[in-house]
Amino acid sequence: MTTDAIASSFAQYVTESPTAFHAAAVARDQLVAAGFTELSELDAWPTEAGAYVVVRDGAVIAWRLPESATATTPFRILGAHTDSPGFRIKPNPGVRTGGWEQLNVEVYGGALLSTWFDRDLRIAGRVVDADGAVRLVSTDAVARIPNLAIHLDRGVNDGKEIDRQRHTLPVVGIDAAFGGTDVLDWLRGRVGEAVSWDLFLADTQAPARIGIDGAFLASGRMDNLTSVHAGLRGIIEAPADGDHVPVFAAFDHEEIGSSTPSGAGGPFLEDVLGRVQEGLGATRSEAARAFRASWLLSSDAGHLVHPNQPEKHDPTNRPRPGAGPLLKISANQRYMTEAKGEAVWAAACDAAGVTWQPFVNVNTIPGGSTIGPIAATRLGIPTIDIGVGLLSMHSVRELVHVDDLAALHGAVAAFLAG
């Protein structure tokens, strides 16, 4: 795919994936359309060679099992996550203040809260019917978290603390007592006879190419759908007859610690790999040998040097836009990359014909972590942390250079191809 085609495909994927549940479902649908067989965790799985996909809530795992696979065949795994920081709707969501109908929400993850104000927001997520059937839903723009006018807070531009309860409740209508619609009644009307739901706020602004030469893509949920989309395309293009098992694993709940059944700290990937190895007749010893010969490429967005605050970045490792994806390194193992992993990553980038850049945190700022250390601790598989560089990470709208997006696709595909 060309750079423009990758940017367009990614923009469409983001638009169709306002929540982790949508991201997993859209990925599954694309994989099934590409010839993958969807499996249920409740059924026995086939043991013959083929391409398979399984979804657990907001997480999805896909793999290609070659004819030549044996009990000690290693895995090449691309790991990513489907969730992004934002707002989740609370139970009993109706709040009425000053004639307004509002929605009671809870902050999810480390959102850059100020960026969510004065945006046209939709409601999206999953609902569960009385018979247990799960449906995905998404509304049009219905909500807005309003800023306070500067006339009523003259010092707002000098810094303002955002109260997560009082200041972040979106307006959705007129107080029902004054002729408006009760928000709970409205929700029930939109989602049908659901008995429960997991619903979130999501931005409605479409991704857009910007910059004087169109070099940038502005979009929500780049952290971390950039990696999910690259892994999805990589596993679809991965060879079916290699000397390893290529795997694409996109987890949920990274932004809140990953310690859930569908998070990287949970058993999902371990369950899938274990069932694949069981189908190959692997003993415990053979399974352990396969894991030690495997690689996990943990792909999550990283930081480019901020042009207005360059002092927040390391003085000698300064990733710039358009110079390739990042290899993330941390002495304290917040990222798992070590020398052997760096060599594997460099080889993948060389095979793809793309450049890459080292990323480390400045010593005064610990920085974030990702699924790499969590999955590596659980599985014992050697792990490399990488990702595309962004500006405005955890904002409602982030920024990437389209060449970096394309380079990530190339490197991930080369890694999965071995």
N, C-alpha and C positions, 0 to 999 in steps of 0.2 A: 504493500500500500504506500502511496505517496504521503508526504507530510500533511498536505491539505486533506487527503482522505482520512488519515488517522485523526486529525483534529475534528473533522466533521463527524466521524463515527463516535468519537469520545463525547462530543457535545450532545449527540442524540442519546447516548447511553445515560449521561447525567440527567437529561430532561426526563427520561423514562424511569429514573431511579431516585425519587425524592426521599426514600427511606432505605434502610438496610434490607428490609423484606422485599422491596421492589428490586433492589440491586441483585439479590440472589435469584429472584424469579426470572428477571430479564436475562441474566447470565445463563440460567438453566435452559430457557427457551432458545437462546442462540446456540447453545451446545447441542441440544436435541435436533435443531434444524441442520446442524453440521454433521449429524450422524451419531452422536453420543446416545447411549441408552440410559434413561433415567431409572434409578434403582430406589427402592424403599428400604429404610433401615429395619422395617418390620419383616422383610422377606429374606429368604436365602438368596445369596448372590451367585451369579454364574462364575465359573472358574476359567472359562475359555478366554482367549485373547479377544480384545475389543476395546472400545472407548465407552466410558461410563461416567455418570454424574449423579450426585446425591445432594439434596438440600436439607438442611436442618435449620428451621426458623429463618434468621437473616444471614445464614452462612451457606456456602456452597463449596463442594469439593468435586473435582473431575480428574480423571486419569486415563492414560492409554496403556493397556497391558499388551506387550508384544508377544508374539508366538514363542520367541526364544526365552522368555522369562523363566527363571528358576528360583529356588528357595533363597538363594543368596544374591539375586539381582538387586542392585541398589536403586534408590529413588532420586530423582531430581525434582525438587518441590519449589514452586513459587508461592510464597505466602503473602497475603495482603489482608486488608480489612474493609468491610462494607459500610461501617457507621461513620458519622461525622458529628461534631458537637452541635448542640442546638437546644430545642425545647420539646419536652414531652408533656402531653395533656394529662392533668391529674383526674382522679375520680371526682364526681360531683363538680363539674368544671365551671358552672355558672357563677359569675361574680357581677354584682350590680353596684355601680358607683356614679352618682351625679347624673343619672339619666342614661348612662351607657350600659350596654350588655358586654361583658368581658369574659375572657377565657382564662381559667386558672391553670397555669403551666408550671413545670419544674425544669430547671436548667439541667441539661444532659451533657456531661463532659466539660471540657475546658473551653467553652465558647468565648469568642471575643465579642462580649455582649453589646458594646456600643454599635457594632455594625448591623445589628438586627433591628435597630430602631428605624421607623419610617420606611419600612419595606412592605411591599404587597406580598402577603404570606398565604399559603394554602395549608390545608390539613391533609395529612396522608399517613398511611400505615396499614395495619391489618385488623380485621374484625372476625369474631368467631360466632357462628350461628348456634342455635339451640341443638342442632344435630352434630355439632363439632366441626362442621365445614369451615374452612378458612378462606376469606376473601380479602384481596388487596383493594384499597380505596384511595382516591385522591380527589380533592375538590378543586374548584377554581380559586382565585384570590378572594379570601373572606376575612382576613385578619390583618391588623397593623398595630405594632407597638409604638405609641406616639411619644416623641420627644416633648419636653416642656419648652414653651416659647422662651427665647432669650429675655424677653421683657419681664418674665416672672422669675428669672434666675440669671442676673447679670454676670455672675461669676462662673457660669457654666464652662466657658472656654479656658478657664484657669485650672480646670480639673474638677471632676464631680464623681463621687462614689456612687456606683449603681447598686441600689438595694434589690437583691434578686427576687424578693417577694413583691414589694410595692411598685417597683418601677418597670417590671418586665411583662405585666399582664396585657395581652393584646385586646384592642377593641374589635368587636365583631358585629355590633348592632346597637339598637336602641333598647333600653330597659323594657322588658316585657310588661312591666306595670304601667308603662306609658304608651302602650300600643305596639311595641316591638315583638320579636320572636324569642322565646326562651331558647337559649343556646343548646340545652340538652335535648329539647324537643327537635330542634333543627338537626342536631347530629343524628338522632335516631331516624329522622326522616331521610337523611342522606345515606346512612349505612344499612338501612333496613332493620329487620328484626334480629339484630345482633344481641348476644347476651354479654359480650365483653369485647374490649378492643385494646390495641397498643397503637396510639396515635401521636403524631408529632407535627410541629410546624415545619414548613419548608418554603424556601424562597420560590417565587414564580418567575423571576427574570431569567430569560433564556441565556445560555452561554453565547459569547460574542467575541469575534476577532477584533482586536484593537491595536493601537500603536500606529505611528506615522507610516510604517511599512507593513502593517498587519502581522507583526512578528509574535504578538501575544494573544493568548486566549484567556478571557476572564470568565469565571464560572464558579458556582458553588460546588461544594463536596469534592474538590480536587484531592483533598486529604480525606479518603485515600482511594477515590475511584480512579485516579490516574493509574495506580498500580493494579487495581482489579481489572480494568479494561485491558491493560498490557498483558496481564496473565491470561485473561480470557482469550485474547487473540493468539497468544503464544501457544496455549494448549490445543487450540483448534488447528494450528499450523504444525504442531509437533509431529515428528515422524512416528509411524506406527510400528517400526521394526528395529528400534535402536537397542543398545546394550544396557538400557536402564528403563525405569518406569517414570515417565514425566507426569507430574502432579500439579494441579492448580488448586490452591486452598485459600478461600476468602472467608475470613472469620468476622463475626459480629463482636461488638462490645469492647473493641480496643480502647476507645476513648474513655472508658470507665474502669479499665483495669484488666479486662480479658478473662476474669474468673467466673465464667458462666458455661453452661453446656455447649453453647455455640461460639464461645470465645477461644482464643489460642491457649488459654490456661486450662480449658476443659478437655474432655476426652475425644472430641470429634475426629481430629486428624489421626490420633492414635488408634481409634476404633476402625477407621477406614483402612489405614495401612495394615493393621493387624488382620483384618478380614481378607485383604488382598494376599497377604503372606500365608494365611491359613489355606486359602484356595490353591496356593502353590506348594502346599505340604511342608512348609517351613517348620523346623524345630525351633525351640527358644534360642539355641545357639546360632542357628542359621539366620534367624530374624535379627539377632544382635549384630552379626557380621554384616548383614545387608545395611543396617542403619549406620554403622560406622563408615561404610563406603559411600554413603549418600551425602547429598548437599541440600540444604534449605536456603533459598534466597529470599530473605525477608525484605519485602519492598514496601516502603512507606515514605511519604513525602518529606523533604528536608527543606532547609532554608538557604536561599540566595542572600548575598550581602545586600543589606537594606541601604539604599542610596542616601537616605536622610539620617541614618543612625549607624554608620559603618563601624563605630567603636563597639558595637554589640557582637562583633564577629572576630574570629581568630586573626591575628596580624599577618600570618603567612599562608593560611589556607582559606582562600576567599572565593567561593564559588560564584560564577557570574552567569548571566542568562545566555543561553545558546551554546554553552561549552560542554554540554553533556550531563548525564545523570550523576548522582552523588554516590560515593562509597563512604559510608558512615562509620566512624571509628571513635572509640571511647576507651580510655585507660581503665575506667571503672566498670566496663562491660555493660553500660547502658545500651550500647550497640555491640554486636557479637563479632565483628570483623577482626580477624587476625591475619598474619602474613600468608598462610596457606589459602585462606579464603580470598584475600586480595588477588592472588595469582589466578584463581579460578575466575573471578570477576573480570580481571584484565583480559584473560583468554576469551571470555564470552564477548566482551566489547571489541576485541580485535577481530573476532570472527564476524561480528556484525558490521565492522567498519565504522565504529563510532568512538568518540572520545568520552572520557569520564573525569570526574573531579573528586578529590578527597574532601570530606567534611569532618571537622571536629568543632566542639563547642569552645568558646573562649573560657578561660579558667574561672572567671567570676560568675559564670552562669551555668548551672548544671545541665540545662536543656531537658528535652523530653526523652522518652524511651519508646519502645514499640514491641511488636510481637516476637521479635528475634530472640531476646533473652528468655522470654516466657516459654516459647515453643522448644528452644534448645534445652532448657532445663528439664522439661517434661519428657522429651524424646531422646536426648543425647545425640542428635544428629548435628554434625558440623554446620555452622550457620554463618551467613554473610548478610550484613545490613546495608541496603542500598535504597535509592528512591530518587524521584525527580525533584529538582529545586523549585520552590515557590516563593512568592511574596505574599504577605497577609495570611499566613497559615492560621486556621481556625476562625477566620473571618467568614461572614455569610457569603463572601465573594472573593475568591483567591485568584492569583495570576501566575501563569506559566508561559515560558517561551515554547512555541510550537516545535522548534527543532529539538528541544530537550524531550518533549513528549514523544516525538518520533524515535529519538535515540533510545529512550527507555524501551519502547516496543521492540526495537531491533536487538538490544542486549538481552532482554528477557526471552525472546524467541530463540536466540543462540544458546542461552543457558539451558533451556528446556530441551533443545535439540542435542545438547551434549557436545 
